[in-house]
Amino acid sequence: MLRQKINFSVASIGKEEEEAVLRVLRSGWLTTGKETMSFENEFAQKIGAKYALAVNSATSGLMLAYDAVGAKNGYKILTTPYTFASTALAAHHLGARVEYADIEKDSYNISPEEVEKKLEQDSKNGKKIKAIVPVHIAGNVCNMEKLKQIAAYYDVKIIEDAAHAFPSKTKNGFAGTLGDIGVFSFYATKTITTAEGGMIATDNEDFAKRMQIMRLHGIDRPVWDRYTKDKASWEYDVVDAGFKCNLPDILGAIGREQLKKADTFFEKRSRIVELYNKSFESADFLTVPPNEEGNAWHLYLIRIKPEFLTISRNEFASLLQDSGVCISMHFIPHFRMTYFKNEYLLKAEDFPNAEEHFETTISLPLWPDMTDEMAYQVIDSVLSIGKSHHA
């Protein structure tokens, strides 16, 4: 087989997105306006949310969500160490603190049992935790039914970090609509993209109003309203110390076209997943990813079994790269990062499941326009390395 370089992720961008950008450029209105507002309405309709607010990143979305529920100024969120840094850093920017609960033994998602333990401790120490922040790793939905029961008992909110989870849909609805607030990412590698950007979803009117104001400097009038309504554009008030988190129309227009293709993208990714799963199911040296109801298949995470191999995870990953397969690692846990270790005195032994998963996980290429030939090259590389270095 002729070897080619298989990129880890490539955004699927077509003429529709190009034409949408040109439409905005020619309109004379480039910042947040009718394109982004239409994107918000279409996204809300797609997932069945009452309110959707477009933002310039999921990180910004998390900051706004944390602010809305009061997770700031010494209060806390409770999340997993097995997530990207922004889940925690968004809280730090508000003066909030972070508590961590380990992940489940057989998945990458936060453990409800560990969450309950942390909330029980918190209830004895002054109830500082304002929100549970489950992260739907790789698009595989957390155990939201159990988490909602726990949240209700301890009277805390749930903010879903749904950066990986569009269009994950369960019997109870889309991920991102299962808690109090959901935050999505449209970063370049995500299931749909605006290059940079995100969306907040909620059914809570008070939260929506608060986040809308705080999204743009705490101003009580959106820019589009100020420049298109009869009321003078210079008449506005700053009602709180807000942020600069709005999504401009150029990116909103891209998002509208991507949203139209979301189901097709999902079908294409699922096709690659089927090839991977079928090819890897009999390989004794690895475990295929967990797959609960509504998996969006944003990432394909394999776990190697060290007892069946003579090489480490890092050596396996290097050999994949040498074969032309671009890979990644999701995620480096927070307890391995200097800032979080120093700030919270985190230790790997306190999170045995997260540590074990990280030590054995490799993320394989998965994107809509991958061909079967590309997928089979990835498969051949994985199986060949496993066979060559089998214990």
C-alpha positions in Angstrom: 0.0 0.0 0.0 1.3 3.5 -0.9 1.7 5.4 2.3 0.4 8.9 2.6 0.2 11.3 5.5 -3.1 11.1 7.3 -3.9 14.3 9.0 -5.4 14.1 12.5 -8.2 16.5 11.6 -9.3 18.5 8.6 -12.3 20.9 8.5 -14.8 20.2 5.8 -15.3 23.5 4.1 -17.1 24.0 0.8 -18.3 26.6 -1.6 -21.3 27.3 0.6 -19.0 28.6 3.4 -16.9 30.6 1.0 -20.0 32.2 -0.5 -21.4 33.0 3.0 -18.2 34.8 3.9 -18.3 36.8 0.7 -21.9 37.7 1.4 -21.0 39.2 4.7 -18.0 41.0 3.4 -20.1 42.6 0.7 -22.9 43.5 3.1 -21.0 46.3 4.9 -21.8 44.7 8.3 -19.0 42.6 9.7 -19.5 42.3 13.5 -22.3 40.6 15.4 -25.6 41.2 13.4 -28.3 39.4 11.6 -26.1 36.5 10.4 -25.0 35.6 13.9 -28.6 36.1 15.2 -29.9 33.8 12.6 -27.2 31.2 13.5 -28.4 31.5 17.1 -32.0 30.9 16.2 -31.2 28.0 13.9 -29.0 26.4 16.4 -31.6 26.7 19.2 -34.2 25.2 16.9 -31.9 22.3 16.0 -31.3 21.3 19.6 -34.6 22.3 21.1 -33.3 25.1 23.4 -35.2 28.2 24.3 -32.1 30.4 24.1 -28.8 30.2 22.2 -26.1 32.8 22.5 -23.1 32.8 20.0 -19.7 33.5 21.5 -16.2 33.8 20.3 -15.1 30.6 22.0 -16.4 27.8 24.3 -14.0 29.2 26.9 -15.9 32.5 26.8 -19.1 30.6 27.0 -18.0 28.8 30.1 -17.0 32.1 31.7 -20.4 33.5 31.0 -22.2 30.4 32.3 -20.1 30.3 35.5 -20.9 34.0 36.1 -24.6 33.4 35.5 -24.9 30.7 38.2 -22.7 32.6 40.7 -19.5 30.6 40.3 -17.1 33.4 41.0 -15.3 35.3 43.7 -14.2 32.3 45.8 -17.1 30.0 45.0 -16.4 26.8 43.2 -17.2 24.5 40.2 -16.8 20.7 40.3 -15.4 19.1 37.2 -13.0 16.4 35.9 -9.3 16.6 35.6 -9.6 14.8 32.3 -10.5 17.8 30.2 -8.9 20.7 28.3 -7.5 23.5 30.5 -10.3 25.9 29.7 -12.9 24.1 31.7 -11.0 25.1 34.8 -9.3 28.3 33.6 -12.7 29.9 32.7 -13.5 29.7 36.5 -10.2 31.2 37.5 -10.8 34.3 35.4 -13.8 34.9 37.5 -12.0 34.4 40.8 -13.7 31.0 41.3 -12.0 27.8 42.5 -12.1 24.3 41.1 -12.8 20.9 42.8 -12.0 17.7 40.9 -13.7 14.3 40.7 -12.1 11.3 39.0 -13.5 9.8 35.9 -15.3 6.5 35.6 -13.2 3.3 35.3 -14.6 2.3 31.9 -15.1 5.7 30.3 -13.5 9.1 30.0 -16.4 10.9 31.7 -16.8 12.2 35.2 -17.9 9.6 37.8 -21.3 10.4 39.4 -20.2 8.5 42.5 -17.1 10.7 42.9 -19.2 13.8 42.3 -21.5 12.8 45.1 -18.6 12.3 47.5 -17.3 15.8 46.7 -20.7 17.4 47.1 -21.2 15.6 50.4 -17.9 17.0 51.7 -18.8 20.4 50.4 -22.1 20.5 52.2 -20.2 20.0 55.4 -17.8 22.8 54.6 -20.1 25.7 53.8 -21.5 24.8 50.4 -19.1 26.6 48.1 -19.8 24.5 45.0 -22.2 26.3 42.6 -22.1 24.0 39.7 -21.2 20.5 38.4 -19.4 20.7 35.1 -19.6 17.4 33.3 -17.5 17.1 30.1 -18.8 14.9 27.3 -15.4 13.6 26.3 -15.0 12.7 22.6 -18.8 13.2 22.2 -19.7 10.3 24.5 -22.5 11.7 26.7 -22.0 11.6 30.5 -24.5 9.9 32.9 -26.7 12.9 33.0 -29.7 11.2 34.6 -27.6 10.3 37.7 -25.8 13.7 37.7 -29.1 15.5 37.6 -30.4 13.5 40.6 -27.3 14.4 42.6 -27.4 18.1 41.6 -31.0 18.3 42.6 -30.3 16.8 46.0 -27.4 19.1 46.7 -29.1 22.2 45.1 -26.3 22.9 42.6 -26.5 23.7 38.9 -25.2 21.7 36.0 -23.2 23.4 33.3 -22.5 20.9 30.5 -19.1 21.3 28.8 -20.5 20.1 25.4 -17.5 21.2 23.4 -17.2 17.7 21.9 -20.9 16.8 21.9 -22.7 18.3 18.9 -24.9 16.7 17.7 -25.1 14.2 20.5 -28.7 13.2 21.1 -30.2 11.0 23.8 -33.7 9.9 24.5 -33.9 12.9 26.8 -32.7 15.4 24.3 -29.5 16.9 22.9 -26.3 17.0 25.0 -26.0 20.6 26.1 -29.7 20.9 26.9 -29.8 18.2 29.6 -28.5 20.5 32.4 -29.1 24.1 33.3 -26.7 25.6 30.7 -24.7 23.9 27.9 -21.6 25.2 26.2 -20.5 24.1 22.7 -17.3 24.7 20.8 -16.9 25.5 17.1 -13.1 25.4 17.1 -11.4 24.3 13.9 -11.3 20.6 14.8 -14.8 20.3 16.1 -17.8 18.5 14.6 -18.9 21.8 13.0 -16.7 24.8 12.9 -16.7 28.6 12.7 -12.8 28.6 12.8 -13.1 29.9 16.4 -16.3 30.3 18.3 -18.9 28.6 20.4 -22.6 28.6 21.5 -24.3 28.7 24.9 -27.7 27.0 25.3 -30.2 27.3 28.1 -33.9 27.3 28.8 -33.5 29.7 31.8 -34.6 33.2 30.9 -32.7 34.8 33.7 -29.4 33.1 32.8 -29.9 34.0 29.1 -30.5 37.7 29.9 -27.5 37.8 32.2 -25.2 36.1 29.7 -26.4 38.3 26.8 -25.5 41.5 28.7 -22.2 40.2 30.0 -21.2 38.9 26.6 -20.6 42.4 25.4 -19.1 44.7 28.1 -22.2 44.6 30.3 -24.0 46.9 27.8 -27.7 46.8 28.0 -28.2 47.0 24.1 -26.8 44.7 21.5 -24.7 46.4 18.8 -27.2 45.4 16.1 -30.0 47.0 18.0 -28.0 50.2 18.6 -27.3 50.7 14.9 -30.6 49.5 13.3 -33.3 50.8 15.7 -34.8 54.3 15.8 -33.4 54.9 19.3 -30.1 56.7 19.0 -27.1 54.4 18.8 -25.1 56.3 21.4 -27.8 55.8 24.1 -26.9 52.8 26.1 -25.9 51.9 29.7 -23.1 49.7 31.1 -25.0 47.8 33.9 -22.1 45.5 35.0 -18.5 44.8 34.3 -18.9 42.5 31.3 -16.6 40.8 28.8 -15.9 40.9 25.1 -17.2 37.5 23.9 -19.4 38.2 20.9 -19.2 36.2 17.6 -18.9 38.3 14.4 -21.1 37.8 11.4 -18.4 36.4 9.2 -18.0 33.5 11.6 -21.8 33.3 12.2 -22.3 32.9 8.5 -19.9 30.0 8.3 -21.7 28.4 11.3 -25.0 28.6 9.5 -23.7 26.6 6.6 -21.9 24.1 8.8 -25.1 23.6 10.8 -26.9 22.6 7.6 -24.3 19.9 7.1 -24.0 18.7 10.7 -26.0 15.5 10.2 -24.1 14.6 7.1 -20.8 15.2 8.9 -22.0 12.9 11.7 -22.9 10.1 9.2 -19.5 10.4 7.5 -17.6 10.2 10.8 -19.8 7.3 11.9 -18.8 5.5 8.7 -15.1 5.8 9.7 -15.9 4.6 13.2 -17.6 1.5 11.9 -14.5 0.6 9.9 -12.3 1.2 12.9 -14.5 -0.8 15.3 -14.9 -3.7 13.0 -11.1 -3.9 12.3 -10.1 -3.5 16.0 -12.7 -5.6 17.7 -10.5 -8.8 17.6 -7.2 -7.0 18.5 -6.3 -8.2 22.0 -3.8 -5.3 22.6 -6.3 -2.5 22.5 -9.8 -1.4 23.6 -12.1 0.5 21.4 -13.8 3.7 22.7 -16.8 3.6 25.0 -20.0 4.2 23.1 -23.1 5.3 25.0 -26.4 6.6 23.6 -26.0 9.7 21.4 -22.2 9.5 20.9 -21.2 12.4 18.5 -17.9 10.7 17.6 -15.9 13.9 17.8 -12.8 11.8 18.6 -11.8 8.2 18.3 -9.8 7.2 21.4 -8.2 3.8 21.6 -6.6 2.4 24.8 -3.7 0.1 24.4 -3.3 -2.8 26.9 0.3 -2.6 28.2 0.3 -6.3 29.3 0.0 -7.3 25.6 2.8 -5.1 24.3 6.5 -4.8 24.6 6.4 -1.0 24.0 4.8 1.9 25.9 2.0 4.1 24.8 4.4 6.9 23.8 6.5 4.5 21.7 3.3 3.1 20.0 2.3 6.7 19.2 5.7 7.6 17.8 5.6 4.5 15.5 2.1 5.6 14.3 3.6 9.0 13.4 6.5 7.4 11.7 4.0 5.5 9.5 2.3 8.7 8.4 -0.6 8.7 10.8 -1.0 12.0 12.7 -2.3 11.3 16.2 -3.0 13.2 19.4 -3.5 12.6 23.1 -6.8 13.6 24.8 -6.3 14.7 27.5 -3.3 15.5 29.6 -5.0 15.6 33.0 -4.8 18.7 35.0 -2.8 17.0 37.8 0.1 16.7 35.3 0.2 20.4 34.5 2.4 22.8 36.4 -0.2 25.5 37.0 -2.9 23.1 38.4 -0.4 21.1 40.4 0.9 24.2 42.1 -2.5 25.8 42.5 -4.3 22.8 44.0 -1.5 20.4 45.0 -3.0 17.8 42.8 -1.5 14.3 42.8 -2.0 11.5 40.2 -2.7 9.0 42.9 -5.9 10.9 43.8 -7.3 10.2 40.3 -6.3 6.7 39.5 -8.8 6.2 36.6 -7.8 9.5 34.9 -4.1 8.6 35.2 -4.6 5.1 33.9 -6.7 6.3 30.9 -4.1 9.0 30.0 -1.2 6.5 30.2 -2.9 4.2 27.7 -4.9 6.4 25.3 -4.1 7.5 21.7 -6.5 9.6 19.6 -6.7 8.5 16.0 -7.6 10.6 12.9 -11.4 11.1 12.5 -12.9 13.7 10.2 -15.8 13.8 7.7 -13.9 13.8 4.5 -11.5 10.9 5.4 -11.7 8.2 2.7 -11.9 4.5 3.3 -8.4 4.2 1.9 -7.2 6.7 4.6 -9.0 4.8 7.3 -7.6 1.5 6.2 -4.1 2.9 6.3 -4.7 4.0 9.9 -6.0 0.5 10.7 -3.1 -1.2 9.0 -0.6 0.9 10.9 -2.3 0.2 14.3 -2.6 -3.5 13.7 0.9 -3.8 12.2 2.5 -2.1 15.2 0.5 -4.2 17.6 1.5 -7.4 15.9 5.2 -6.4 15.6 5.4 -5.5 19.3 3.1 -8.1 20.8 4.2 -9.5 24.1 
